[in-house]
Amino acid sequence: MKAEKLYLYLDKEFEIEKLREDEWSLLDLGNYVTESFRETRKGLVLDNSSEIQKVYTAVFPSEYVLDKLLTTDEREFLLFTHHPMIWDTSTAGYPFRNIPKKYLEELREREISYYAIHVPLDRNGPYSTTVSLARALEVEREREFFNYFGVQVGVIGKTRHKSFSELSDFVEKKVGHQVKRWTYGESKITNQKVALVAGGGNFPEIAEELTDTDIRTYITGVTKKSRDYEPSLRFHDICKEHGINVIAATHYSTEKWACSAVLKLFENLGLLSEFVEDEPNLLDYE
């Protein structure tokens, strides 16, 4: 498929011109990045191909993902990710890193293009992060909540599980690794209603919004309590004060379902596509 045609299709499908985006203040890809991405922080990051033979999707452009892709002899494909930077909570401060230059150079040489959207994929819709997470966790969606950069990104719905421990066990089984259980409230799930925001959902504004509802069970990805990120401490204080139990399943494991769901979009275009597994960072909730 002609690369330019695919880029334009994705721009239109995700309405990137209509949506605001995170500023990605420390993003720096030098002269490899497209001028449009330098200005908007969304859409086509690296324009290295005239033809696209296949699409690979991933949550982050991590070294782990890039090494997987670059050990093949494939050329002329598109990498599609949710974030334009590498997620890294191993050190204090900003939790994202830039793609190392050696990878940018090889991507250019191999004619591999790169497209990334954050807010447009978080916005509730058929491929979105939280909707896809709710689907994976068999939560029957009832309504949306939490406004992020002008769009709704959270889901409130009904689970078949009646207790916090039972639901936690189920989430753990689905993601395939240990989850963090912040037990701030009662064990019974009120009316079997839960709230979800995939990824970094440890905003105090989310907890505040839930205090005005009867929802006292919340599922997200990141809940790390760190003095370097005071809003997360306030998030925990609010949850503790109002008895809101929280399940944290890492940034990656709560957002990977969207990057898998979006394969359907590329298949409908007649393009081969594949989701690239990454590794969950358990530091997300320590």
Buried (B, 14 or more C-beta within 10 A) or exposed (E): BEBBEBBEBBBEBBEBEEBBBBEBEEBEBEEBBBEBBEEBBBBBBBBBBEBBBBBBBBBBBBBBBBEBBBEEEBBBBBBBBBBBBBBBBEEEEEBBBBBEEEBBEEBBEBBBBBBBBBBBBBBBBEBBBBBBBBBBBEBEBEEBBBEBBEBBBBBBBBBEBEBBEEBBBBBBEBBEEEBBBBBBBEEEBBEBBBBBBBBBBBBBBBBBBBBEBEBBBBBBBBBBEBEEBEEBBBBBEBBBEBEBBBBBBBBBBBBBBBBBBBBEBBEEBEBEBBBBBBEBBBBBBE
